[in-house]
Amino acid sequence: MKNLKTMKLFTEIDTFICKEHTGPPSELAKKIQKSTSSTFRLLHEMKDAGAPIQYCKQARTYRYTEKGHFIVGFVKGKQ
């Protein structure tokens, strides 16, 4: 079940990033109810999975450097 919780956190973080409403790392950590170090680990894992995440100091938020979003889970469609 740990992996399922992590996937849910990825989805939650993605929502904040897409809205450009993460705040600085400590604020994002509070929003997802994790420690700052755990939040950095999650962001690193998302980057390792190909998410082009970058922190903007001026806007004080994480952003994707390319349009898109992080998808975790089953997607219905043609095979």
Secondary structure, DSSP 8 states (H G I E B T S, - for coil): -HHHHHHHHHHHHHHHHHTT---SHHHHHHHTTS-HHHHHHHHHHHHHTT--EEEETTTTEEEESSS-----S------
